[in-house]
Amino acid sequence: MKKNNDNTNAFLIHICAFAGFMFPFGNIITPLIAWQTLKDRSPFLDEQGKEAVNFNISYTLYVFLLSIAFIPFAFGSIFNNHNGFFNGNHYNLDLDFSFNNAFGFIGLGSITGLIYLIGMALVIIASLKAREGENYKYPFTIKFIK
């Protein structure tokens, strides 16, 4: 019976990463709290908690870096034709939203959406594997907590 409780608790540690949709950094804070409260119960919970927290920190870092890289493309796409932006006392802002100018904006936005979907799928897979008692390892995870 204890093994079943450990599997359920490991499932909850992984799945509580979806709290990030309810409040900022919930994908890091809730697994961290769950892991801290449950890590002394078994080595399995300790290992899965570390894995969940490390993945969510890594995932948030990757999304943040992609967002930072996205900003110059977005501004470059929107303000591509800025000739005569300051014309005396008048502000001449010519925003050109043609496909050629918006391609970088749309392309990187699509990549960001794809990364969000992959992250959600990985959390679901890890949750289901932990529910079955498997020791799941997320791909591309930086080991912040060892």
N, C-alpha and C positions, 0 to 999 in steps of 0.2 A: 504494500500500500504506500510506503514511503517513496518508492521509485516513481509511482504514478503522480504523487504530489510534486516531486521534483520536476517531472516532465511538464506538468501544468504550469508550475511557477516559471520554468525556463521559457515556455511558450509566452507567458505574460510579459516577461522581461523583453523579449523580442518585439512583440506586437504593440507594446505601449509606446513604441517609437512614432506611432501615428498620432500621438498627442501633439506633434509638431504642426498638425493642421489646425489645432485649436488655439495654441498660444506659441509665441516665438521661442525658439530653442527648446520646445517641448520634446522634440525627437532626441535631445541629449539629456535633458534634465530628468524626464520620467524613467528612462532605462537606468540612469545613474542612481536614482533614489531606490528603484526596485532592486537593483544589484546590491547596493549597500545594505539594504535591509535583509536580503536573502542569502548573501554570499557565505555566511558561516554555517548554513544548513547542510551543504554538501559541496564537494569539489566540482560536480557537474554544474551546479548553479553559479559557482564562482567563475568557471571557465566561460559559460555562455553569457554571463553578465558582462565580463570583460570584452568578449567578442562583440556584443551588441553596442556597448558604449564606444569602443574603438571604431566600429563601422560608422556609427552615427556622427561621431566627431569628424572622421575622414570624409564622409559624404557631405557634411555641411561645409567643410573646407573646400572640397572640389566644386561645389555649387557656387560658393563665394568667389573663388578664383575665376570660374567661368563667367560669372556676372561682371566681375571687374574687367575681364577681357572683352566683354560684350559692349561696354559703355562707349569706347572709341568708335566701334562700328556703327552703333546706333546714332551717335551724333554726326559721324561722317556721312551716313546715309541721309539724315534729315537735312543737314545744313550743307549739302553738296554744292549748291549754287548760291553762295552768299555774297556775290558781287554787289557792291554798293549797299552793304548792310547798314552802315551809318552814312546817310546822305544828308548832311546839314542838320536841320532840326527834325528830320523825318527818319523814322526807322523803317527801312525797306527789308522786310523779311520774306524772302521767296522760298517757301518750302515746296520742294518737288518730290512728290510721293510716287514717282513712276517705278516700275518694276526694277529697273537697273539700279536705282538709288536705294530702294528698300530691300534689295536682295540680301545684304549683310545683316540687316535688322531681322528679317524673317528667318534667315538661315540659322543664325545663332539662337534665336528664340525657339526654333524647332529643336535644336540640339539640347537646349536647357530642358524643354518639355520631355524629351526622350530620356534624359538623365533622371528626371523625377520619376518617370514610369519604371525605369530599371531599378531605382532605389526602392520603390514600393514593392516591386516583384521580389527583390532580394529579401526584404523584411518578411514577406509572406512565406517564402520558401524556408527561411531560417526558422520561422515560428513553427511551421509544420514539421520540419525535421526535429526540432527540439521537443515537440509534443510526442514524437515517436521515440525519443531518447537518444537521437544521434547527436554527436558533437559537431555542429555545423561551423564551418569557417567561411566568412565572407571573402569574396575576391577584392583585390585592390584596397586592402585595409592597412592603414598605418597603425602600428602598435604603440599607441600613446600610453596605455596601461598594460604592464606586463605581468 
